Amino acid sequence: ASRAWPMAALDPEDLVSVEPFTVVETALRRLPTDLPDRALVIGAGAQGLLMSLALKRRGAAVHISDLNRDRVDFACEVLDVLALDPDNELHFPLVVDSTGVPTAMAEAIRRSEVGATIVELGLDGRSFELDATTLVRNQLVLRGSLTYDHPRDFAWSTALVSDGAVSPGRVVSHEFPLVEAQAAFDACASAPGKTWIRMPTNAG
């Protein structure tokens, strides 16, 4: 019961997005400094999309990068973010990696300004390369963030969504019935936007 939170009558898409939205809101809360006005989000899956939404809500200009061009196009259309041009050597004061894969971390390090903060949200057991010279010369701050703290983080995010201050359901693109659960899991690996499975309700 201590983990159950009352919510306003909202669209299902908003309701199913509250938990992952809390993850990104908490990651930003844990940063020790004010957010810069520009950021790069690597990975345009559900977590990357919600992080982009949270950053945009705070007034940041957000660039987004993903190997899946359909995901990038979806993010640009739905969230009004900018696709990162791989040929443009832009660097950012804040880089968020939502994937955790070594190649994404290499890109995060390469795209960081001197003094930048890199936030890692993804979980991946493989090692990534970061030598002491790069860390020190570029004065980087590397911050991992896992889930959220109860009760304040969930109280904060549920209030934002219930009050209509933000609509995280904007990133939802695919809905599946429970009988097609396997199709939902297959789709979520590459589908633009967040997928979810609608559980049957007992009308009786």
Backbone hydrogen bonds, N-H to C=O, Kabsch-Sander energy under -0.5 kcal/mol:
donor,donor_aa,acceptor,acceptor_aa,energy
4,A,1,A,-1.6
10,L,8,A,-1.1
14,D,11,D,-0.8
15,L,11,D,-1.8
16,V,12,P,-2.6
17,S,13,E,-0.5
17,S,14,D,-0.7
18,V,14,D,-0.6
18,V,15,L,-0.9
21,F,17,S,-2.0
22,T,18,V,-2.1
23,V,19,E,-1.3
24,V,20,P,-1.5
25,E,21,F,-2.3
26,T,22,T,-2.3
27,A,23,V,-1.8
28,L,24,V,-1.9
29,R,25,E,-2.1
30,R,26,T,-2.0
31,L,28,L,-1.1
39,A,61,A,-2.2
40,L,94,L,-2.2
41,V,63,H,-2.6
42,I,40,L,-0.5
42,I,96,V,-3.3
43,G,41,V,-0.6
43,G,65,S,-3.6
49,L,45,G,-2.7
50,L,46,A,-2.3
51,M,47,Q,-2.2
52,S,48,G,-2.2
53,L,49,L,-2.2
54,A,50,L,-2.4
55,L,51,M,-2.5
56,K,52,S,-2.7
57,R,53,L,-2.2
58,R,54,A,-0.8
58,R,55,L,-0.6
59,G,56,K,-2.0
60,A,55,L,-2.2
61,A,37,D,-2.9
62,V,60,A,-0.6
63,H,39,A,-2.5
64,I,82,L,-2.6
65,S,41,V,-2.2
69,R,67,L,-0.9
71,R,68,N,-0.6
72,V,68,N,-1.5
73,D,69,R,-2.7
74,F,70,D,-2.2
75,A,71,R,-2.3
76,C,72,V,-2.5
77,E,73,D,-2.2
78,V,74,F,-2.8
79,L,75,A,-2.4
80,D,76,C,-0.8
81,V,75,A,-0.7
82,L,62,V,-2.7
84,L,64,I,-2.6
88,N,85,D,-1.7
89,E,87,D,-0.6
90,L,88,N,-2.0
92,F,111,R,-2.8
95,V,117,T,-2.4
96,V,40,L,-3.0
97,D,95,V,-0.5
97,D,119,V,-2.9
98,S,42,I,-2.7
98,S,96,V,-0.7
104,A,101,V,-0.6
105,M,101,V,-2.0
106,A,102,P,-2.2
107,E,103,T,-1.8
108,A,104,A,-2.4
109,I,105,M,-2.4
110,R,106,A,-2.2
111,R,107,E,-2.1
112,S,109,I,-1.1
113,E,92,F,-2.8
115,G,138,N,-3.7
116,A,113,E,-2.0
117,T,93,P,-2.2
118,I,141,V,-3.4
119,V,95,V,-2.8
119,V,117,T,-0.5
120,E,118,I,-0.5
120,E,143,R,-2.6
121,L,97,D,-2.8
121,L,119,V,-0.6
122,G,97,D,-1.0
124,D,122,G,-0.5
130,L,128,F,-0.5
135,L,131,D,-2.2
136,V,132,A,-2.7
137,R,133,T,-2.8
138,N,134,T,-1.9
139,Q,136,V,-0.8
140,L,135,L,-1.7
141,V,116,A,-2.3
143,R,118,I,-3.2
143,R,141,V,-0.6
145,S,120,E,-1.8
153,D,149,D,-2.0
154,F,149,D,-0.6
155,A,151,P,-2.3
156,W,152,R,-2.3
157,S,153,D,-2.4
158,T,154,F,-2.6
159,A,155,A,-1.5
160,L,156,W,-1.9
161,V,157,S,-2.2
162,S,158,T,-2.8
163,D,159,A,-2.3
164,G,161,V,-1.2
165,A,160,L,-2.0
166,V,160,L,-0.9
170,R,167,S,-1.7
171,V,168,P,-1.7
172,V,169,G,-1.7
173,S,194,K,-2.6
174,H,194,K,-1.6
176,F,196,W,-2.2
178,L,198,R,-1.0
180,E,177,P,-1.9
181,A,178,L,-1.7
184,A,180,E,-1.8
185,F,181,A,-2.2
186,D,182,Q,-2.4
187,A,183,A,-2.3
188,C,184,A,-2.1
189,A,185,F,-0.6
189,A,186,D,-0.6
190,S,187,A,-1.6
191,A,187,A,-2.9
193,G,44,A,-0.5
194,K,171,V,-3.1
196,W,174,H,-1.7
198,R,176,F,-3.0
198,R,196,W,-0.5
199,M,197,I,-0.6
203,A,201,T,-0.9
